Amino acid sequence: MNTVEMLDELQNKALHDEELKNRFLKTKEEEDSLGAFCRVCREMGYEIYPMDVIQAGDEFYATMKRSTNGGGENSPKLEGEDDLYEMFFASLEQTGNQDGR
């Protein structure tokens, strides 16, 4: 299983487990938030380290960029699509805001 698949699996688990979701959200308060996030991932049995997350985001973004307009230098900037870490949290935080609608 690659890093993107592991993050997706962890995200799905967190969306259905409030305690796990809160553990992940609490890591954002740490000085080294990415390191703390990866530590929780490893405690859950997923061998994820900060460079894995960064590299997976870069690879994911490069694949997406290649698929738009031929992937040339004039391809539009895909804002935020290279940051799997932030996308992971955006989904968790969004589910918390739906109750207030």
Buried (B, 14 or more C-beta within 10 A) or exposed (E): EEBBEBBBEBBEBBBEEEEBBEBBBEBBEEEEBBEBBBBBBEEBEBEBBBEBBBEBBEBBBEEBBEEEEEEEEEBEEEEEBBBBBEBBBEBBEEBEEEEEE
